[in-house]
């Protein structure tokens, strides 16, 4: 039986025309990234592409199934759908689906709120200094 990483290596090779594609291990599977943006995942030797409201109909029409896993208390469906069977045969057949997934990932990233940045702490006045305990004291 081939190693699980062999399938991830195959997927990276299959999608290489997208540009900087990489697989990273996660939760017993792999995340598939293009330029640092996750657009697909591998679980149980199945490739799933990122999907959203714009692309879901195309995946459904191709016979794809959503990625579902069971947690302790419920079944969870994520926004990833299996690659159509013929997409796994060649890069020419896989790339249109991968581009749809990458577009969905880009739309999601663009809609994400900007993280809150902490304010910088005010500078210590030049006539003061911090002791080893962190207290501010006046210079003499």
N, C-alpha and C positions, 0 to 999 in steps of 0.2 A: 504494500500500500504506500502511495507517495506521501511525503511529509506535507503537513498542512501549508507550510510556506511555499511549496511548489505551486499550489493554486494561486496564491497571492502574487508570486513572481510572474505567472502566466498572465494574470489580469493586468499587472503593470506593463508588461510587454504589449499586450493587446491594446492598451489605451495610451501608449507612449506618444502617439501623434498629437495628443492634446498639449504636450509640453511637460514640464517638470512633474511627472506623476510618481508618487511614492506610496508604499503600503507601510502602515505602522500597526503593530500589535495592539489590540485592545479587547478586553473582556472575552478572551478565548477566540477572537476572530481578528479581523484587520479593518482599519479605516483606510480608505483610498483617498489620497489628497492630490490636488493639482495646485502648485504654488502655495501650499500651506492651507488650502481650503478643502475641507472634507466634502466630497460629492458622491461617495459610494461607500459601501461596507461589504465585508465578506463575513458570513456566519454559516457554519455547518457546510462549508464548501459551496455556498451559493452566493453569487454576486447580486447585490441590491443597489439600485441607483436612487439618489435623492429625488424626491418628487414633491410637487406642490399643486395647488388648485389649477394652475395653468397646464401642467403636464400629466396630471393623473389620468385623464381620459385616454391619452395615447397609450399609457402603460396598460390600462384596463383592456383596451381594444386589442392589444398584442397578447393578451392572455397572462400578463404578469400578476403576481400575488404580492400583497403587502408583507413587510417584515413584521412579524408578531412574536412576542415572547411572553412568557408567564412569569409574573412576580409572585411573591408569597400570597397575595390576596386577589390578584386580578390579571387579566390578559392586557398587554400593552401593545398598541399598534404605533409604529413610528412612521415618519414620512419617507420611507424607503420602499421601493418596489423591485421585485426580482427582475433581472435582465431577461428579455425575451430569449427563448431557447436558441434561435438562430443567431442572436447577437454574440454568442460565445464561440461561434465558428471562425470568425475573421474580424480583423480590425475594421474593414470596410462596413461590416454589418453592426459592429459594436459602437463605433464612434458617433453616429447620430444620436443614439440613446445616451451616451456619455455626455454629449454636448447639452442635451436636454437637462440632464442631472446637474451639470456644472452651472447652467443658467439658473436653475432652481436654487442652487446653493448661493449663487451671487445675489439673487433677489432676496433671499432670507438674510444674508449678511448686510445688505443695504438697508433693510428694514429694522435691523437690530438697533436698540438704543445705544447711544454712545456711553461708555462707562464713565461714572462720576470720578473726577480727579480730585485728589486731596489738595487742600490749600497748603502752600509752603509755609513753614513756621517762620515767624518774623526773625530777622537777624538779631543776634545779640549785640547790644550797643557796645561800641569800642571801649567804653569805660568800665564794662562789666566782663566777667569771665565766669565759667562754670567750674565748680569744684568737682572732685572725684565723685561725690555723691549726687551730682547733678544740680545742686543749688546754684543760683546766680549770686555772685558777690561783686561788690564794687572794687575796682582796682585802686590802689593807693599810690 
